[in-house]
Amino acid sequence: MWSFVENKDNKMWIWLAKDIDTKEIVGAHTGSRDGEGARKLWDSLPGVYRQCAVSYTDFWSSYEGVFPSMRHRQVGKGSGKTNNIGSFNCTMRQRVSRLVRKTLSFSKKKTNHIGAIWNFIHHYNASLT
């Protein structure tokens, strides 16, 4: 999912990892959509997920160089394996006004933007228990 800071030319990609059983967001990174962003998402995952979990992603090439092949499956939209995170992205866009693409509630500072996203993620995870 992407949003922007200050103007639409300054895109910020939101990378998320969600545990399908607990529905908890277990990893996140906000930044560019390249290999560095994929690396930072991978690094944000707790060690047990990096060792045992299988990640289902779209066919974006950045994942291939970072996620180990034993822990990574590329799937299409029709597989249903990415529906859960897609649903969360929709919920986040509805509840965090600065993530809506056509809005007057955009962030002027990157730190405030990331803070609003993390605030929502922490609140969401806390509401699951």
C-alpha positions as CSV (number, residue, x, y, z in Angstrom):
1,M,0.0,0.0,0.0
2,W,1.2,3.5,-0.7
3,S,0.5,7.0,0.6
4,F,2.4,10.2,0.4
5,V,4.1,12.9,2.5
6,E,3.7,16.6,1.6
7,N,2.8,15.9,-2.1
8,K,1.9,13.0,-4.3
9,D,5.4,12.9,-5.8
10,N,6.8,11.8,-2.5
11,K,5.3,8.3,-2.2
12,M,5.7,6.3,0.9
13,W,5.1,2.6,0.7
14,I,3.8,0.7,3.7
15,W,5.1,-2.8,3.9
16,L,3.2,-5.1,6.3
17,A,3.5,-8.7,7.6
18,K,0.4,-10.2,9.2
19,D,0.1,-13.5,11.2
20,I,-2.8,-15.2,9.5
21,D,-3.8,-17.2,12.6
22,T,-3.7,-14.4,15.2
23,K,-4.5,-11.6,12.7
24,E,-1.7,-9.5,14.4
25,I,0.6,-7.2,12.4
26,V,4.0,-8.8,13.2
27,G,6.2,-6.6,11.0
28,A,6.1,-3.3,9.2
29,H,8.2,-0.8,7.4
30,T,7.4,2.5,5.7
31,G,9.7,3.7,2.9
32,S,10.5,3.0,-0.7
33,R,9.3,0.0,-2.6
34,D,12.7,-1.6,-3.5
35,G,15.1,-4.2,-2.2
36,E,16.0,-2.0,0.8
37,G,12.3,-1.7,1.8
38,A,11.9,-5.5,1.5
39,R,15.0,-6.0,3.6
40,K,13.7,-3.7,6.3
41,L,10.4,-5.5,6.4
42,W,12.2,-8.8,6.7
43,D,14.4,-7.4,9.5
44,S,11.3,-6.1,11.3
45,L,9.9,-9.7,11.7
46,P,10.5,-11.5,15.0
47,G,13.1,-14.2,14.7
48,V,10.6,-17.0,15.1
49,Y,8.7,-15.8,12.0
50,R,11.9,-15.6,10.0
51,Q,12.8,-19.2,10.9
52,C,9.4,-20.9,10.7
53,A,6.7,-18.9,8.9
54,V,6.0,-18.9,5.1
55,S,5.4,-15.5,3.6
56,Y,2.9,-15.1,0.7
57,T,3.5,-12.1,-1.5
58,D,2.6,-10.7,-4.9
59,F,5.0,-11.0,-7.7
60,W,7.0,-7.8,-6.9
61,S,10.7,-8.6,-7.6
62,S,12.1,-7.0,-4.5
63,Y,11.0,-9.9,-2.3
64,E,13.0,-12.5,-4.2
65,G,16.4,-11.1,-3.3
66,V,15.6,-10.8,0.4
67,F,13.1,-13.5,1.5
68,P,14.7,-17.0,1.6
69,S,13.1,-19.3,-1.0
70,M,12.1,-21.8,1.7
71,R,10.1,-19.1,3.5
72,H,8.6,-17.3,0.5
73,R,5.7,-18.1,-1.9
74,Q,4.7,-15.7,-4.7
75,V,1.0,-15.9,-5.4
76,G,-1.6,-14.2,-7.5
77,K,-4.7,-12.4,-6.3
78,G,-6.9,-15.3,-7.2
79,S,-5.1,-17.6,-4.6
80,G,-6.7,-15.9,-1.6
81,K,-3.4,-15.9,0.3
82,T,-3.0,-12.1,0.2
83,N,-6.7,-11.3,0.9
84,N,-6.1,-10.9,4.6
85,I,-3.5,-8.1,4.2
86,G,-5.6,-6.5,1.5
87,S,-8.5,-6.3,3.8
88,F,-6.3,-4.8,6.5
89,N,-5.0,-2.2,4.0
90,C,-8.6,-1.2,3.3
91,T,-9.4,-0.9,7.0
92,M,-6.3,1.2,7.6
93,R,-7.2,3.6,4.7
94,Q,-10.7,4.1,6.2
95,R,-9.5,4.7,9.7
96,V,-6.3,6.8,9.1
97,S,-7.4,9.8,7.2
98,R,-3.9,10.8,6.0
99,L,-3.7,7.5,4.0
100,V,-6.7,8.3,1.8
101,R,-5.4,9.3,-1.6
102,K,-7.6,12.3,-2.2
103,T,-7.5,14.1,1.1
104,L,-6.8,17.4,2.8
105,S,-5.4,15.4,5.9
106,F,-2.0,14.6,4.4
107,S,1.2,14.5,6.4
108,K,3.7,17.3,6.1
109,K,6.5,15.4,8.0
110,K,7.6,11.9,7.5
111,T,8.0,11.3,11.3
112,N,4.3,12.3,11.9
113,H,3.2,10.1,9.0
114,I,5.1,7.0,10.3
115,G,3.9,7.8,13.8
116,A,0.2,7.8,12.7
117,I,0.7,4.4,11.0
118,W,2.4,2.9,14.0
119,N,-0.2,4.3,16.3
120,F,-2.9,2.6,14.3
121,I,-1.0,-0.7,14.1
122,H,-0.4,-0.8,17.9
123,H,-4.1,0.1,18.6
124,Y,-5.2,-2.6,16.1
125,N,-3.0,-5.3,17.7
126,A,-4.1,-4.3,21.2
127,S,-7.8,-4.7,20.2
128,L,-7.2,-8.3,19.2
129,T,-6.6,-9.5,22.7
